[in-house]
Amino acid sequence: MEMTGPMDVTGREFEDLAAHARQAYLRYSFTRGTDQEVAFLAEVLDLRPGMRVLDVGCGPGRHAHALAERGMEVVGVDIAAAFLAAAGPGRWVRGDARRLPFFPGSFDAAISLCQGGFGLLGGPDDELVLVQMAEAVKKGGRVAVSAFSAYFAVRHLEPGETFDAGHGVNHERAEVRDPEGQVETFDLWTTCFTPRELRLMAAAAGLQVTGLWSVRPGEYRQRPPDLDYQEFLVTATV
Ligand SMILES: C[S@@+](CC[C@H](N)C(=O)[O-])C[C@H]1O[C@@H](n2cnc3c(N)ncnc32)[C@H](O)[C@@H]1O
């Protein structure tokens, strides 16, 4: 079964959503670009076999698996037990991106993609995710975070979606299918960002930004920020 449509899986109900979607998450079309995304990240972050990589908000582990196939030692952390159960063999830790359960400097790199915690929490909690990622990575290590674009959200607001201009938060009611095709509706809130905000937040977290590009699923490239791509990808060093 193929799934398309809004699944900017975001919000405050991840346990419920994950318990409903499980492996069906990987049928959504936005998950198809994993290999391209990982190939791009491996190049720009200079990820090499043997490196320790942390995937924050890993979901069912699609990027973690692809990085492990390239020889990296990957640990995935996610708040939703049902997504980790759906991830299969691997090194998974149930945890909150706001309080990462790792010693400082444990990893060579940390990634958080497709709103893997960052952008789901709102206000200072999103900043905390960047701080926690920066701490988990050793000095000179790399960080990559994708974030939903405020420009795109406003310009391409879909029927039924609302955008809170005061907080930059997009709200939608999204229909999510389980592996048997049963539909449930979830409230999804996504905090959206401008490149300027992302640079300021990264700097406040002690990160040195090395790149900030407009991307969309399966199209991770060094494309200057624009108004019509869903996400921004920030790369940085610690
Ligand atoms: C849209 S999914 C992205 C999953 C994965 N990164 C990907 O690209 O497919 C968002 C993930 O963030 C996780 N998440 C949400 N809030 C979190 C938090 N506070 N700490 C850790 N993970 C969180 C959700 O459980 C979900 O797996």
The ligand as an ORCA input file, in Angstrom:
! r2SCAN-3c Opt
* xyz 0 1
  C       8.344     12.712     11.466
  S       9.043     11.547     12.534
  C      10.680     11.533     11.881
  C      11.326     10.221     12.105
  C      12.669     10.047     11.378
  N      13.643     11.021     11.788
  C      12.459     10.088      9.888
  O      13.048     10.948      9.241
  O      11.717      9.271      9.373
  C       9.263     12.428     14.054
  C       9.859     11.549     15.148
  O      10.208     12.354     16.271
  C       9.908     11.611     17.439
  N       9.802     12.533     18.571
  C       8.848     13.443     18.801
  N       9.116     14.125     19.932
  C      10.279     13.616     20.423
  C      11.074     13.893     21.558
  N      10.735     14.840     22.430
  N      12.201     13.179     21.750
  C      12.557     12.198     20.881
  N      11.846     11.890     19.779
  C      10.715     12.599     19.547
  C       8.610     10.917     17.082
  O       8.309      9.843     17.934
  C       8.885     10.509     15.658
  O       9.483      9.256     15.586
*
